[in-house]
Amino acid sequence: MDEYKVRLVDLPPRVGGMVSMDDEGFYNIYLNAHLTRERQREALRHELDHIAEDDLYNTRPIEAVERRAQKRPHPSTREG
């Protein structure tokens, strides 16, 4: 997986995290600082899954990407 940085930031209550790529080619994962550690871990796994599936570079509507991401098994439970 590409390199990434994780940052705790103030996000709206309904947002667990988000991911973007900076000009240097690093993924920046922003996690909601107001969540519990467990929810932050879940949000991190979710954002890493978006990176692994190249969701930042597709043309599908964000609603469809999020629905699919919610249905994907966690990488530690995937077979292979």
Secondary structure in CASP SS format (residue, H / E / C, confidence):
PFRMAT SS
TARGET T0000
AUTHOR 0000-0000-0000
METHOD secondary structure of the structure
MODEL  1
M C 1.00
D C 1.00
E C 1.00
Y E 1.00
K E 1.00
V E 1.00
R E 1.00
L E 1.00
V E 1.00
D C 1.00
L C 1.00
P C 1.00
P C 1.00
R C 1.00
V C 1.00
G C 1.00
G E 1.00
M E 1.00
V E 1.00
S E 1.00
M E 1.00
D C 1.00
D C 1.00
E C 1.00
G C 1.00
F C 1.00
Y E 1.00
N E 1.00
I E 1.00
Y E 1.00
L E 1.00
N E 1.00
A C 1.00
H C 1.00
L C 1.00
T C 1.00
R H 1.00
E H 1.00
R H 1.00
Q H 1.00
R H 1.00
E H 1.00
A H 1.00
L H 1.00
R H 1.00
H H 1.00
E H 1.00
L H 1.00
D H 1.00
H H 1.00
I H 1.00
A H 1.00
E C 1.00
D C 1.00
D H 1.00
L H 1.00
Y H 1.00
N C 1.00
T C 1.00
R C 1.00
P C 1.00
I H 1.00
E H 1.00
A H 1.00
V H 1.00
E H 1.00
R H 1.00
R H 1.00
A H 1.00
Q H 1.00
K H 1.00
R C 1.00
P C 1.00
H C 1.00
P H 1.00
S H 1.00
T H 1.00
R C 1.00
E C 1.00
G C 1.00
END
